[in-house]
């Protein structure tokens, strides 16, 4: 499986860079995971958007979803000029209702399914999705808007993406033994009280990686004014195999 970082900033990007977005690829399958500001342009540099297989949106905050309309117009145009045939599957939370309604208004380009409408995995209660070789499960996170973390497995490799979340214990079994944990890291541990109920600190992301026995940790979702090297250093006090997301970074598993 190949993971490419399309953007790693939130809630706004650094100059010339992008907010949250990730491209997961295996064989001829390409999934766009989140579509924050600037991510469609980055994706288009890396691949033909017409060959996307599916899109997953973790939640409707703009730094994770703002480029959906860009993708909509691109898909509509490709269908109109005959370079693509058919609407693109897109999966997203059904709430907030007003955000989901705005998304549903774009069904001229997308086949939209609410995560809550997906089948439930036996034994865990997680909603599940199969996209060709990709098996995906969804865990509701602790965040002001309804949001889903994703566990994605293909050809024996597993990536877990926390999306936006504060700490809660169920993250540990959800991420257990993953080959790669992509964890949001919105601040330093000294600000943990301010982040409570919204985001993870660098140390909390590292604690999650260690407790879940993952093979590697990539920090993401950085506040643009923070020193990313300091965030990585704080996480490295807890967990060794940690690095920072960066635009167009490629990780092969």
Secondary structure, 3 states (H helix, E strand, C coil): CEEEEEECECCCCCCCCCECEEEEEECCEEEEEEECCCHHHHHHHHCCHHHCCEEECCCCCHHHHCCHHHHHHHHHHHHHHCCCCCCEEEEECCCCHHHHHHHHCCCCCEEEEEHHHCCECCCCCCEEEEECCEEEEEEECCCCCCCEEEEEEECCEEEEECCCCCCCCHHHHHHCCCCEEEEECCCCHHHHHHHCCCCCCHHHHHHHHHHCCCCCEEEECECCCCCHHHHHHHHHCCCCCEEECCCCCEEEC
